Amino acid sequence: MTEHTIRLPHGEWIYDDAKRLGQEGGFGDVFRGKGASGDVAIKRLKLTASQAAHRELSVAEHFATRKFVHVVPVLDAGQDAQTDRYFLVMPVCGRSLQDAINETRSGLEAKDAIPAIVAILRGLQEVADITHRDLKPANVLDHQGVWKIADFGIAKFVEDATSLETLRTSLTPSYAAPEQWLGERPTGATDIYALGCIIYALFTGKPPFGGSLDDLREQHLHGTPLRLDRLLPREAAFVTYMLRKLPPSRPSLPRCIQIFSSASVPALSPRIPSGLAKAARDIAEEEAIEEARVRAATTRRQWREALIPGALAQLNDLQANLFNAIGDVFESVRRDQYQVFLGRGYLRFEPKKPPSAIIDLDWIRGWGAICDSTIGVHQITGVGGDGYHVWEASLFYGGPSPEGECRWYEVAFKNPHYEREGAWTKDHQPVSGEGMTKRRDIAFRINERHDLAYGPVPIDAEDEDGFIHRWSALLAKAAAGRLRPASRLPIVIDSLVQ
C-alpha cells in the first residue's frame, strides 16, 4: 500500500509515494495526489514537526488573497497530525524548465530561453517580499502554458522559521550563491545569483560550475564561469554581473527585468563603436575574477574594503572605453594617462583615488558611497573670446542603501559661490564637489537634494553608452569653443548630448 491520506487546514488529500513527480529536491519530495477537486501535486517537506518545534505552516493563508501569473499557487499547506509531517498542495503542472533543458544537448534557442528568463523575473517580482532560496530549473514549471516558479510556499515557511536550520541550510549545490555556502542569510540578491546560473543552463545545457560537492563550493566561492558566447555581448556581460560573489555587486531585480525584457532590442548604439560592447563583456569577466579574490567578510567595513578593488578596476575600464570611443571618432585627439585634448578643450578623468578619498557614509536617510572620483571638461578659449569654462561631475560607487546593489553613479553639484535666484551667470557651472566634502555628503540627504545640479544617474554596464555619449558631446562642444553653462536648474541630462 503506497497511498497515504493526510489532513490539512483546507481539506483531506491522498498521495502515492510511489508516484514521484520530478527529481528529489533540497527541501522536499513531490508526489502525485488527489483531493475533492481532482488531481494535485503534494510536496512532503524533509522534516518532522518535532524538528520544527511544531511551528505553524501558515503558507496557504499568506498566499490566499494574492493573484499570481508566474508563481505556482498553493492550494493547501500545513502539518498532518497523524504523520507529524509538513505538506504543501499545489496544482499538477507540466514539464519543468529542467525537462526543457534536458531535451537539448547544447541549450535552448534564444527565442525560447529569453521568455523563460523574463517569466522567472516576473515571478520573483510578484513575490518580492520573499527570498526563494532554491531557485533552479526544476522549480520552474509549465502551468497552463506559462512558466511559473514553484516552492515559494516553502520559502515563506523557511523565512518565518528563522531558527530552523534543517531547511535553512538546504541548498541545491549547482545553483547556490556564495552566501548560502557560507551560511549567511539569503536575500533577493541570492535569487539573482541563482537565476544567473539558470541562464547558463538555458544557453549551454548545464549550470556554470560542475564537479563534486567540494568542487562546487570552491567554484561558487572563488571561481569564474566560462564565457557565455550565445548571448549578445551586453547580455553576456550582464549575466557575469549577476554571478558576482558579493551580493551588493549584483544587479537589482528591476534592473534585470529591464535588461531581459528588451533583450531582443539591438544592443549597440549606432554612435558607439561596435567593439565596445565586446570589450564590456571582457571587462565584466575580468572584474568577476578580481572580485572572486576579495570575497567580503561579514562586517560592513570589511565589506566596503572588499568591494573597492573591483569598483576601481571597473572605473579604470570605464575610462579606457571613454577615451577609446573619443579617439575612434576624433582623429586629432591627443591624450595622456588621464586627459584627452581636442581643439580648444580637454577632458580630464583620473579614476584612481587614494584610500583617504573613500566616503565613509552610513546611508542615513539617503545615499552612500564607498569610493569616488571626478571627471571634467575644460574649455580654454571660447568662440568670440567668451573664454574659460569648466563642466565637472563626481563619480561614486555606492547606492541608496547598504542592502541594495552598488553601482557607479554620476552626479553634479551647484557651484555654491555663484548661484543667484535660481539662475546661473556664465560662471555658474556644475562642479564635482571636490574639496567640499561636507556639502557633498549633505546633498545626498533625501530632504536636501536642492544642492544637486543633476543626478545621481548610473553610468556602468547597460548605462555606459549614455555616459560615453554625454562626455564625448561635452568635449566636442569645448573643442569647438561652444561649451556654455546650463540655462536652468536642474539640468536635463539628456540635453547634454544635443
HELIX and SHEET records of a PDB file:
HELIX    1   1 VAL A   59  PHE A   63  1                                   5    
HELIX    2   2 LEU A   97  ASN A  102  1                                   6    
HELIX    3   3 ALA A  110  GLU A  126  1                                  17    
HELIX    4   4 PRO A  137  ASN A  139  5                                   3    
HELIX    5   5 PHE A  152  ASP A  160  1                                   9    
HELIX    6   6 GLU A  165  ARG A  168  1                                   4    
HELIX    7   7 PRO A  173  TYR A  175  5                                   3    
HELIX    8   8 PRO A  178  TRP A  181  1                                   4    
HELIX    9   9 GLY A  188  THR A  204  1                                  17    
HELIX   10  10 LEU A  213  HIS A  222  1                                  10    
HELIX   11  11 PRO A  233  MET A  242  1                                  10    
HELIX   12  12 PRO A  247  SER A  249  5                                   3    
HELIX   13  13 LEU A  253  SER A  261  1                                   9    
HELIX   14  14 GLY A  275  ALA A  292  1                                  18    
HELIX   15  15 ARG A  300  VAL A  329  1                                  30    
HELIX   16  16 PRO A  355  ALA A  357  5                                   3    
HELIX   17  17 VAL A  383  GLY A  385  5                                   3    
HELIX   18  18 THR A  437  ALA A  443  1                                   7    
HELIX   19  19 ILE A  446  ASP A  451  5                                   6    
HELIX   20  20 ALA A  461  ASP A  463  5                                   3    
HELIX   21  21 GLU A  464  ALA A  479  1                                  16    
HELIX   22  22 ILE A  493  VAL A  497  5                                   5    
SHEET    1   A 6 GLU A   3  LEU A   8  0                                        
SHEET    2   A 6 GLY A  11  ARG A  20 -1                                        
SHEET    3   A 6 GLY A  28  GLY A  35 -1                                        
SHEET    4   A 6 GLY A  38  THR A  48 -1                                        
SHEET    5   A 6 ARG A  85  MET A  90 -1                                        
SHEET    6   A 6 ASP A  76  ASP A  80 -1                                        
SHEET    1   B 2 VAL A 140  HIS A 143  0                                        
SHEET    2   B 2 VAL A 146  ILE A 149 -1                                        
SHEET    1   C 7 ARG A 334  ARG A 335  0                                        
SHEET    2   C 7 GLN A 339  LEU A 342 -1                                        
SHEET    3   C 7 GLY A 345  PHE A 349 -1                                        
SHEET    4   C 7 GLY A 368  GLN A 379 -1                                        
SHEET    5   C 7 HIS A 389  GLY A 399 -1                                        
SHEET    6   C 7 ARG A 407  PHE A 413 -1                                        
SHEET    7   C 7 LEU A 452  PRO A 458 -1                                        
END                                                                             
